[in-house]
């Protein structure tokens, strides 16, 4: 049974009665523009056909009760006097808290939560949960949905409540994506455009099955290095430095910081070039930009691991592959490949075997369809 149906059926057994709304928010894969979001730069992620779902019914007493299908666990909290705790409910509490901080009147609900975004793989299962929760609160509290505002609420929940220092990319694409399209986002202005995916090309997410601890500290270290570089150039963020200025002055930068900055500055340009390639349907150019992005993330930004390098190399040598790169924060998790749709079966089996031989790990493959951002469906009429 698909998860949207499962959350509805479980609602009846857990709470009795029918749920009123079905909220849904997708995970994402980033096509290109890695680690550029917190540098006020450009990104080109795509919402995937895997999501978090909540079947819910409003409550009038300011309480939220949620049952998680994955954890087979029920949690309950009051919207007055929210307290930090541990586990999956923190994302929902964090969103409730930020909605209140934003001055919105927030009401409670009973809900069943389910999802099929793999956790910890770098496909943004947490952003999906945050935006599904925001959709749920918006429905019962009857406030209008504003994608950029809700994405910022989700990001703040993650930064200030959960304690993860992420940028805005994951929440924005989960909030605002359009089916069939990637989201070209300016992370400074939050302006975005929907860019159609070229015909005949499949987006294949390749999970290395490796996870690395200490991702947060390595991520924060990269952020600090980027900030140091921006300070050196005398600008608010690396977004404001072009390649010419970089080349003219970078000789005076400490080597590691210089390479971090070079990645961001060249990656921003690659995003702009990738958008142009997508618009003209030039998949060869798009693939080349993927490959260049991976090299830059491996050598300059140093956020790949051996497994990511191996799976990307295995994909890149396959004749059906236009290009491949690591995706997300890095250090393990997933890579993404652009593959000729007609040759997908052969691509997956060959890359799986090649990767197994080189790394000893079993990869997981997800062929992802570009899907719609967070949505809400009214199932029954309530008063
Ligand atoms: C994580 C963060 C994003 C972004 C990427 C790297 O996914 O949540 O905000 O910084 O890493 O591009």
Boltz pocket constraint, residues with backbone or C-beta under 6 A from the ligand:
constraints:
  - pocket:
      binder: B
      contacts: [[A, 30], [A, 33], [A, 34], [A, 35], [A, 36], [A, 37], [A, 38], [A, 122], [A, 166], [A, 167], [A, 168], [A, 169], [A, 170], [A, 328], [A, 329], [A, 330]]
      max_distance: 6.0
